[in-house]
Amino acid sequence: MAGRDRYPKEGELVVCTVKTVKNFGAFVTLDEYDDKEGFIHIQEVFSGWVKNIRDHAREGQKKVCKVLRVDPSRGHIDLSLKRVNEHQRREKIQRWRNANKGVRLFEIVAQRLNMKVEDAYEQFGYRLIDTFGDLYQAFEEVAIDENVLSEEGFEGDWVKTFVDMAHENIEVPYVKIEGVVELRSYAPDGVKKIRKSLLSAEKEDEEEAVTITAHYTGAPKYRLLCRAPDYKLAEEELKAAGERAVKTITDEGGEGQFWRKN
């Protein structure tokens, strides 16, 4: 929860609601910063020529923007829409939704404890935010391992209620990403060698909760799908899988390359 005196940092991604659209740009409110107003110049709306700005921004729409400049003394916040790619947009929207859900769940916890929300924040809410980053992350970590609170030194009658709320409302998260591996073999048993390469890329690791599967899309290209608990691990595992496939086919006398699919 952002305070009234807080401003976003330059380079930060923020969730905005389009307030007014003009020919020269769009005025928006920043949802995470107490509806402070920002401005998207028409040159920052789209990477190409903008014939009609309303093709890219209309009143009431939710947008993810990148903060270009902040002038707290004048209350000016300059934003860019075109400098946010689709992956960043999806990830930011999901984090924003999760943060809102975390606040709602925390309010229910306070209600179940017959506490005022303000008192719950003072007693353990702010410390949860300091420890885990935000309330949703706290609920998420507890859903994965309910002992994490005691390990972080939290105690009190509220802990059980918090744990129950996490188990009732949070699903253990997974992310899915994909890449493409291109494999060629000119050997008589080339199909067999390619299959061997794809099998070398696949992985099923229950301990790390990582799954990588290979799928045919049309020779010589094949899709590698990775499911993991977070993006960092997923990126590392997917890259390693692609490298395994390429190494296997080259060791067998063929050719291969891998790239990440956005």
C-alpha positions in Angstrom: 0.0 0.0 0.0 1.5 3.2 -1.1 1.2 6.4 1.0 -0.1 9.7 -0.3 3.4 11.2 -0.2 5.1 8.5 -2.2 6.0 8.6 -5.8 7.1 5.8 -8.2 10.8 5.5 -9.2 12.0 6.2 -12.7 12.1 2.9 -14.6 9.4 1.3 -12.5 6.4 -0.4 -14.0 3.1 0.8 -12.7 -0.5 -0.1 -13.2 -2.6 2.8 -14.5 -6.2 3.6 -15.3 -6.8 5.8 -18.4 -8.7 8.9 -17.2 -8.7 11.3 -20.2 -7.6 10.8 -23.8 -6.5 13.8 -25.9 -5.0 14.1 -29.4 -1.6 14.8 -27.8 -1.6 12.0 -25.2 -3.4 10.4 -22.4 -3.8 11.3 -18.7 -3.9 8.4 -16.3 -4.1 7.7 -12.6 -1.6 5.4 -10.9 -3.6 2.7 -9.1 -0.7 1.8 -6.7 0.1 5.4 -5.7 -3.2 6.7 -4.4 -4.4 7.6 -7.9 -1.7 10.2 -8.5 -2.0 11.5 -12.0 0.5 10.7 -14.8 0.8 11.5 -18.5 1.6 9.5 -21.6 2.7 11.6 -24.5 1.5 10.4 -27.9 5.1 9.6 -28.9 5.2 7.2 -25.9 1.9 5.5 -26.7 3.0 3.2 -29.5 6.3 2.3 -31.3 4.8 3.0 -34.7 2.8 5.8 -36.2 -0.3 6.6 -34.2 -3.2 7.4 -36.5 -5.8 7.4 -33.7 -4.6 7.4 -30.1 -7.9 5.7 -29.0 -6.8 2.6 -30.9 -4.2 2.2 -28.1 -5.8 3.9 -25.0 -9.4 4.5 -24.0 -11.0 5.9 -20.9 -11.3 3.3 -18.2 -8.7 0.9 -19.5 -6.1 -0.6 -17.3 -2.6 -0.1 -18.7 0.9 -1.0 -17.5 3.3 1.9 -18.1 7.0 2.5 -17.5 7.9 5.6 -15.4 10.2 7.9 -17.5 10.4 11.0 -15.2 9.1 12.1 -11.8 8.9 15.6 -10.5 7.3 15.5 -7.0 7.6 19.3 -6.6 5.3 19.8 -9.6 3.4 16.6 -9.2 4.4 15.5 -12.7 4.9 11.8 -13.7 5.8 11.1 -17.3 5.0 7.6 -18.5 5.5 5.3 -21.5 3.2 2.7 -22.8 5.3 1.6 -25.8 8.3 0.7 -23.6 6.5 -2.2 -21.9 6.6 -5.5 -23.6 3.8 -8.1 -23.4 5.7 -10.3 -21.0 6.3 -7.4 -18.6 2.7 -6.3 -18.9 1.3 -9.7 -18.0 3.7 -10.2 -15.1 3.0 -6.8 -13.7 -0.7 -7.1 -13.9 -0.5 -10.5 -12.2 1.6 -9.1 -9.4 -0.8 -6.2 -9.0 -3.8 -8.5 -8.8 -2.0 -10.7 -6.3 -1.2 -7.7 -4.1 -4.8 -6.6 -4.1 -5.9 -10.1 -3.2 -3.3 -10.2 -0.4 -4.8 -7.0 1.1 -8.4 -8.5 0.9 -7.3 -11.7 2.6 -5.5 -9.9 5.3 -8.7 -7.9 6.0 -10.6 -11.1 6.4 -7.9 -12.4 8.8 -8.4 -9.3 10.9 -12.2 -9.8 10.8 -11.9 -13.5 11.9 -9.7 -12.3 14.8 -12.2 -9.6 15.7 -9.5 -7.0 15.3 -9.5 -3.7 13.5 -7.6 -3.9 10.3 -5.4 -1.0 11.5 -4.5 -2.9 14.7 -3.7 -6.0 12.7 -1.3 -4.1 10.5 0.4 -2.7 13.6 0.6 -6.0 15.4 1.9 -8.2 12.5 0.9 -6.9 9.1 3.7 -4.4 8.5 6.2 -6.9 9.7 4.9 -9.5 7.3 5.3 -6.9 4.5 8.9 -6.1 5.6 9.7 -9.8 5.7 8.1 -11.1 2.6 7.8 -8.1 0.4 4.0 -7.9 0.4 1.0 -9.6 2.0 0.2 -11.9 -0.9 3.8 -13.1 -0.9 3.4 -13.9 2.8 0.2 -15.9 2.1 1.9 -17.6 -0.8 5.0 -18.6 1.2 2.8 -20.0 4.0 0.7 -22.0 1.5 3.9 -23.6 0.3 5.3 -24.1 3.8 3.3 -23.2 6.9 6.4 -23.4 9.1 7.9 -20.4 7.4 6.2 -18.0 9.9 7.8 -19.6 12.9 11.1 -19.9 11.1 11.0 -16.1 10.6 10.2 -15.6 14.2 6.5 -14.9 14.0 4.3 -16.1 16.8 0.9 -15.4 18.3 -2.7 -16.4 18.3 -3.1 -14.9 14.8 -0.7 -17.3 13.1 -3.2 -20.2 12.9 -5.8 -18.0 11.4 -3.3 -16.7 8.8 -2.2 -20.2 7.9 -5.8 -21.3 7.5 -6.5 -18.4 5.2 -3.5 -19.2 3.1 -4.5 -22.9 2.7 -8.1 -21.9 1.8 -7.3 -19.3 -0.8 -3.8 -19.7 -2.3 -2.8 -22.2 -4.9 0.9 -23.1 -5.0 2.1 -20.9 -8.0 3.6 -22.1 -11.2 4.8 -20.3 -14.2 5.0 -21.6 -17.8 7.5 -20.5 -20.4 8.5 -22.0 -23.7 11.4 -22.1 -26.2 12.1 -23.5 -29.6 14.8 -26.0 -30.5 15.7 -26.6 -34.1 17.3 -30.0 -34.7 18.6 -31.5 -38.0 20.1 -34.8 -38.7 21.0 -36.1 -42.2 21.8 -39.6 -41.0 19.7 -42.6 -42.1 18.4 -42.9 -38.6 18.0 -39.2 -38.1 14.5 -39.4 -36.7 15.8 -41.6 -33.9 18.7 -39.2 -33.2 16.3 -36.3 -33.0 14.0 -38.2 -30.7 17.0 -38.9 -28.5 17.9 -35.2 -28.4 14.3 -34.2 -27.4 14.3 -36.9 -24.7 17.5 -35.5 -23.3 15.8 -32.1 -23.0 12.8 -33.3 -21.0 12.9 -33.3 -17.3 10.6 -34.2 -14.3 12.0 -33.0 -11.0 9.4 -33.4 -8.2 11.7 -31.9 -5.6 12.2 -28.6 -7.5 8.7 -28.8 -9.0 10.2 -28.4 -12.5 8.7 -30.1 -15.6 10.1 -29.8 -19.1 8.3 -31.4 -22.1 9.1 -31.5 -25.8 6.4 -31.1 -28.4 6.4 -31.5 -32.2 5.5 -28.4 -34.2 6.9 -29.1 -37.6 10.3 -30.4 -38.4 13.0 -29.2 -37.8 11.5 -27.0 -35.1 10.2 -28.4 -31.7 8.7 -26.6 -28.7 10.1 -27.0 -25.2 7.6 -26.2 -22.5 8.8 -25.5 -18.9 6.7 -25.3 -15.8 8.5 -24.1 -12.6 7.7 -22.3 -9.3 9.2 -19.0 -10.5 10.5 -17.3 -13.7 14.1 -17.3 -12.7 14.3 -21.0 -12.2 12.1 -21.6 -15.3 14.5 -19.5 -17.5 17.5 -21.4 -16.1 15.9 -24.8 -16.6 14.6 -24.0 -20.1 18.0 -22.8 -21.3 19.7 -25.9 -19.8 17.1 -28.1 -21.6 17.8 -26.4 -24.9 21.5 -26.8 -24.5 21.1 -30.5 -23.7 19.1 -31.1 -26.9 21.6 -29.2 -29.0 24.6 -31.0 -27.5 23.0 -34.4 -28.0 22.2 -33.8 -31.7 25.7 -32.4 -32.4 27.3 -35.3 -30.6 25.3 -37.5 -33.0 26.6 -35.6 -36.0 23.7 -33.3 -36.6 23.0 -29.6 -36.1 20.9 -27.7 -33.6 20.1 -24.4 -32.1 17.8 -23.1 -29.3 16.1 -19.8 -28.6 13.6 -18.5 -26.1 10.2 -17.9 -27.4 8.6 -14.6 -26.0 
